Amino acid sequence: MNAIYRGVLSQFTLYAHSVGAGKSCISIARAMLRKQLGLTNKSIIVVPIYFIFQFVSDVYSFFPSVKVLVAIL
């Protein structure tokens, strides 16, 4: 919870925890909380190309009714 609130208070955040520490969950929750509080309209979360589909499935598992735009370059 501290990482989520720290991310809400600062505009830019880097989560550099070890593998499996929940960085995806923290970044998703941070983006949704900032949107609910009216601090941002749209959030951009950059992930590696091999991780895109897993990240989108994580977003839908946490927030089933949210709209997600995925861009693959």
Backbone as CSV, one residue per row, in Angstrom:
resi,resn,N_x,N_y,N_z,CA_x,CA_y,CA_z,C_x,C_y,C_z
1,MET,0.811,-1.190,0.000,0.000,0.000,0.000,0.862,1.264,0.000
2,ASN,2.013,1.214,0.653,2.878,2.391,0.663,3.366,2.739,-0.732
3,ALA,3.673,1.729,-1.527,4.156,1.981,-2.885,3.060,2.598,-3.739
4,ILE,1.817,2.179,-3.546,0.706,2.732,-4.317,0.498,4.194,-3.968
5,TYR,0.465,4.515,-2.679,0.248,5.901,-2.274,1.433,6.790,-2.624
6,ARG,2.645,6.259,-2.564,3.807,7.036,-2.981,3.713,7.349,-4.471
7,GLY,3.232,6.383,-5.234,3.045,6.610,-6.664,1.950,7.607,-6.960
8,VAL,0.925,7.650,-6.122,-0.158,8.620,-6.312,0.344,10.030,-6.028
9,LEU,1.189,10.173,-5.026,1.674,11.500,-4.649,2.690,12.064,-5.627
10,SER,3.474,11.208,-6.281,4.467,11.696,-7.234,3.979,11.439,-8.660
11,GLN,4.355,12.325,-9.550,3.887,12.210,-10.930,4.591,11.074,-11.675
12,PHE,5.878,10.871,-11.419,6.643,9.834,-12.086,7.163,8.853,-11.037
13,THR,7.061,7.570,-11.330,7.452,6.556,-10.360,8.158,5.407,-11.058
14,LEU,9.207,4.886,-10.430,9.900,3.703,-10.907,9.845,2.659,-9.805
15,TYR,9.316,1.486,-10.140,9.290,0.370,-9.197,10.402,-0.585,-9.595
16,ALA,11.448,-0.675,-8.777,12.609,-1.500,-9.100,12.757,-2.636,-8.091
17,HIS,11.661,-3.311,-7.795,11.697,-4.442,-6.874,12.206,-5.682,-7.597
18,SER,12.417,-6.745,-6.843,12.865,-7.999,-7.442,11.718,-8.674,-8.204
19,VAL,12.045,-9.713,-8.929,11.061,-10.438,-9.730,10.022,-11.069,-8.806
20,GLY,8.753,-10.924,-9.156,7.685,-11.524,-8.368,7.255,-10.718,-7.167
21,ALA,7.671,-9.467,-7.084,7.342,-8.634,-5.923,6.027,-7.891,-6.090
22,GLY,5.357,-8.012,-7.232,4.063,-7.372,-7.433,4.104,-6.013,-8.095
23,LYS,5.107,-5.775,-8.929,5.210,-4.477,-9.607,4.032,-4.235,-10.540
24,SER,3.542,-5.270,-11.191,2.394,-5.120,-12.097,1.152,-4.714,-11.328
25,CYS,0.897,-5.383,-10.237,-0.269,-5.076,-9.402,-0.189,-3.651,-8.863
26,ILE,0.995,-3.238,-8.427,1.178,-1.890,-7.892,0.934,-0.845,-8.975
27,SER,1.483,-1.060,-10.165,1.326,-0.061,-11.225,-0.118,0.023,-11.718
28,ILE,-0.810,-1.106,-11.770,-2.220,-1.096,-12.171,-3.065,-0.374,-11.124
29,ALA,-2.845,-0.712,-9.860,-3.606,-0.073,-8.780,-3.316,1.420,-8.704
30,ARG,-2.063,1.817,-8.927,-1.697,3.235,-8.917,-2.414,3.990,-10.024
31,ALA,-2.416,3.428,-11.220,-3.066,4.089,-12.349,-4.570,4.244,-12.105
32,MET,-5.200,3.199,-11.578,-6.644,3.257,-11.340,-6.982,4.219,-10.200
33,LEU,-6.167,4.250,-9.151,-6.425,5.162,-8.039,-6.247,6.611,-8.463
34,ARG,-5.210,6.892,-9.257,-5.032,8.267,-9.755,-6.205,8.695,-10.638
35,LYS,-6.762,7.758,-11.410,-7.917,8.074,-12.246,-9.151,8.318,-11.387
36,GLN,-9.364,7.493,-10.358,-10.509,7.664,-9.479,-10.446,8.982,-8.713
37,LEU,-9.242,9.412,-8.337,-9.078,10.669,-7.610,-9.109,11.883,-8.533
38,GLY,-9.113,11.664,-9.840,-9.153,12.762,-10.798,-7.808,13.412,-11.046
39,LEU,-6.731,12.739,-10.699,-5.394,13.299,-10.899,-4.891,13.100,-12.321
40,THR,-5.369,12.071,-13.006,-5.000,11.823,-14.396,-6.223,11.412,-15.198
41,ASN,-6.187,11.686,-16.477,-7.242,11.219,-17.370,-6.876,9.886,-17.999
42,LYS,-5.647,9.782,-18.467,-5.162,8.562,-19.106,-3.775,8.245,-18.565
43,SER,-3.551,7.000,-18.241,-2.241,6.569,-17.757,-1.553,5.742,-18.826
44,ILE,-0.253,5.883,-18.901,0.550,5.080,-19.820,1.477,4.214,-18.986
45,ILE,1.397,2.921,-19.206,2.276,1.975,-18.532,3.041,1.231,-19.621
46,VAL,4.348,1.340,-19.604,5.194,0.733,-20.629,5.725,-0.594,-20.095
47,VAL,5.502,-1.656,-20.859,5.988,-2.990,-20.480,6.715,-3.605,-21.678
48,PRO,7.592,-4.580,-21.435,8.263,-5.252,-22.557,7.256,-5.992,-23.439
49,ILE,7.604,-6.172,-24.688,6.669,-6.741,-25.665,6.255,-8.169,-25.302
50,TYR,7.140,-8.931,-24.693,6.787,-10.302,-24.330,5.842,-10.364,-23.132
51,PHE,5.642,-9.237,-22.453,4.845,-9.194,-21.232,3.471,-8.555,-21.445
52,ILE,3.166,-8.087,-22.651,1.956,-7.309,-22.909,0.689,-8.095,-22.622
53,PHE,0.569,-9.294,-23.145,-0.678,-10.048,-22.995,-0.911,-10.480,-21.551
54,GLN,0.147,-10.818,-20.841,0.006,-11.156,-19.429,-0.408,-9.927,-18.623
55,PHE,0.154,-8.764,-18.958,-0.181,-7.537,-18.250,-1.641,-7.166,-18.474
56,VAL,-2.118,-7.292,-19.707,-3.518,-6.979,-20.002,-4.446,-7.941,-19.265
57,SER,-4.091,-9.205,-19.198,-4.928,-10.147,-18.455,-4.916,-9.834,-16.962
58,ASP,-3.783,-9.336,-16.438,-3.746,-8.901,-15.043,-4.661,-7.702,-14.816
59,VAL,-4.669,-6.760,-15.749,-5.545,-5.586,-15.623,-6.999,-6.027,-15.564
60,TYR,-7.401,-6.909,-16.466,-8.793,-7.362,-16.487,-9.142,-8.238,-15.294
61,SER,-8.178,-8.921,-14.715,-8.484,-9.713,-13.524,-8.695,-8.826,-12.306
62,PHE,-7.973,-7.690,-12.224,-8.152,-6.765,-11.104,-9.352,-5.842,-11.308
63,PHE,-9.540,-5.357,-12.522,-10.607,-4.405,-12.845,-11.318,-4.880,-14.108
64,PRO,-12.355,-5.726,-13.988,-12.995,-6.336,-15.161,-13.693,-5.355,-16.100
65,SER,-14.161,-4.222,-15.604,-14.949,-3.320,-16.453,-14.133,-2.166,-17.033
66,VAL,-12.829,-2.181,-16.894,-11.995,-1.085,-17.356,-11.695,-1.237,-18.857
67,LYS,-11.493,-0.120,-19.531,-11.116,-0.128,-20.946,-9.610,0.047,-21.057
68,VAL,-8.992,-0.801,-21.882,-7.538,-0.778,-22.032,-7.199,-0.670,-23.506
69,LEU,-6.296,0.249,-23.830,-5.786,0.377,-25.201,-4.360,-0.152,-25.206
70,VAL,-4.090,-1.116,-26.059,-2.761,-1.732,-26.139,-2.171,-1.392,-27.490
71,ALA,-0.946,-0.870,-27.468,-0.234,-0.550,-28.699,1.054,-1.348,-28.739
72,ILE,1.256,-2.083,-29.818,2.469,-2.879,-29.989,3.258,-2.269,-31.149
73,LEU,4.471,-1.870,-30.866,5.325,-1.269,-31.885,6.438,-2.184,-32.250
